[in-house]
């Protein structure tokens, strides 16, 4: 049941856009609704429009009942940045705060490339393995024994980290050179462009080759298991018998 649910979610293209809608679309709509519709100040509208993405991150942590390093990092940086910018009362600082989130997350992702488990792996693995037990087992074997596979895993995080840092630089410049009302929607456009660019580049150069490697490894293991089962011998005995015949 868990496997079919995971495959169903992966097969639904709309599911991939839910985080983008919640983190970018809703805050932008909330800002204009609060500022133009309800007369909130620029600072107040920017502050309240950041609540939904923060709540989504908290809900994700509670629902999974595990600590996702990337989600927790985004929550902490959002909370600190929102508090500092609210105290300062500067709408441009609040706009730059979003860039600060991207920069901290981007730097953390790039630093994690040097570790055994890059931060983007948490989202990459379910996509590549389709949530299946065979896929997860194939992933683990490839992670342990294939340098090509590990290199693609690290490159996937490197691409995302670079995209977020680039978005940060452009949005910081815009926060202090473009009118606030314009930067609210322009910042969302920049975020969408950065995400789509990372998805296309990292997907084509890393995720797709890794998915093929996992599928091939799972098929190879299944074929080997079927051959051993067909021989009527345990795996070790079948291997020994094959070696005796070869000699």
N, C-alpha and C positions, 0 to 999 in steps of 0.2 A: 504493500500500500504506500509506504514512504517513497519507494522508488518511482512508482507511477505518478505520485503527486509531484515529485521533483521534476520528472520529465514533462508533466503537464504544464507546470509553471514555466519551464524553460521553453516549451513550445509556444507559449503565449507571448507574442511580440509586445503587447501592451504592458506586460509586467516589467519589462526592462525600462520603461519610461516613468514608472511610478515614483522612484526616488527623484528624478529630474523635475517632475511636476510638483512634488511636495517641497523640495529644497529650493526651487527657482521660481516656478510658476505661481504658487500660492503666495509666497512673500511679496512678489511684485504686485499681484492683484490686491493683496491686503494693504500694501502701502498706499496705492492710489485710492482705495476705498476709504481708508481711515483719514487720509489727508484731504482729499477732495470731497468725499461724501460726508464725513463726520467732523471735519474741521480740526483734526489733530495737528499738532505742530510737527514739523519735519522730523525732529528727534524722536518724538513719541511714536509717530507712524513707523519710522524705521525700527524702533525697538520692539514694538508689538508684532511687526511683521516677521520678526526673527523667532517668534515663539514656536510656531508650527514645526520648523525643521528641528528645533531643539527637542520638542516633545517626541518627534518621530525617532530620534536617536535614542532617547530614554526608553521608548516602547520597544525598540529593537533589542536593546540590552536585556530588558525584562522578559520579553517573549522567548529569546534564545536561551535564557538562563545560563549564559556564559559571557565572558568578557571578550568582546571583539576589540582588539587593540585600536583599529582605525576608527571605529564608531566612538569609542571612549575618548580618543584624542580629539575628535571633532567636537564632542560635547563639551569637554573642558575648555578648549580654545574659544568656542562660541560663547560660553558663559563668562569667561574672563574678559574677552573682547567687548561683549555687550555691557558688562558692568563698568569698565573703564570709559567707554565712549559715552555712556549715559551720565556718568559723573562729570565728564568734560563738557557735555552739552553741545558738542560740535557735530553737525550732521555730516560734514566731510570726513571727520574721523570715524564716524559710524560706517560710512561707505568703505573707507579704507580697512575697517575691521574685517569685513568679508574677505578682502584680499589677504589680510593677515592669517585668516583661517586657512586659505588655500596655500599660503607659503609654508606655514608650520606643517600642515599635512603633507605637502609636497616634499619638504625637506625630510620629514620622518620616513616617508616612503623610500626616498633615495638612500637614506642611511640604512634602512632595513634590507636593501639589496645586498649588503655585506654580511647579512646574517643567514642562518639556515632556513628561515621562513620569512620571506618578504611579506610586507603588510598586505599587498594586493592578492596574495595567494588565497586568503579566506574567501574572496569572491570569485576567484578564478577556478579553483578546484571543482566546486559543484557544477559550474558551467561545462568544464572539460569532461568530467566523469559522468555527467547526466545524473548524478546522485545514486548510481548503481553500485552494488557491492563489488562486482567484477571490475568496474571502472576505478573505484577507490583503491582496490588492491593493485591494479595495474599502475596507477599513479604512484603508489608507495614504492613499488619495485623500481620504477623508472627514476624516481627521486633518489633512491639509494644507489642505482647502478649506471645511470646515464648522464654523462656530463652535458651532452647536447640538450637533454630535457631540462636540466637544472639551469643551463644558460638561458634557455627560452623563458623559464619561470622568472629569472632575475631581470631579463630584458623587459618583460611585461610590466613589472613594477617600475623600472627605470623610465619607461615611456610615459606612464601615468604621472610619476613624480615630476618629470620635466614639463608636461603639459600644464600641471597645476601651478608650477612656479612661473611659467610664462604668462598664464592668466593673471597671476598675482601682480606681476610687474605692470602689465597693461592696465589693470583695474586701479592700481594705486595712482598711476599717472592720470587716469581719467577722473578719479575721485577729487583731485585738486585742480583740474583744468576744465572739467565739463560741468555744466549746471546740474545740481543734485537731482532735479526731476528727470532730466535726460539720462543721468547715470544710472538711475534705478532700473530702467528697461534696458539700457545699453549694457549694464553689468550682467544682466540675465542673458543677453545675446552672447556676450563674451564667454560666459560659463557654458552655454549650450555648444558653442563652437569648440571650446577646449575639450569638452567631454566627447563630442562626436569625433573630433580629430584623434583623440586617444583611443576611442573604441575602434575606429577604422584601422589605424596604424598598428596598435597592439594586437587587435584581433587577427589581422591578416598575417602579421609577421611572427606572432607568438601563439595565440590561443588556438588558431586553426591547425598549425603543425603539431602542437601538443595534443590536440584532440585526436589527430590521426595516429600519433604515436601510442596514445592510450588505447585506442581501438585495436590497433595491430597487436599490442602487447596482450590485451585481454583475449583476443582471438587465438593468439599463439598458445597461451596458457590453457584455454579451453580445448584446443586441438590436442595438446599434450596430455591433458587429463582424460580426454576421450580415448586416446590410444592406449593409455595405461589401463583404463577400465575395461576396454575391449580385450585386453590380453588376459584378463582374469587374475593378474598378479598384482601385488602391492607395487607402489611406485618404485621403491628401492629394488625389489626383486625383478621388476620389468627392466630397469636400467641395467642390472647385473646380467640378466639373460641376454640383452642386446649386446653388451660388451663381450660376453662369451662367444656369441655368434660371430661378432666382428673379428675376434681373434682367431 
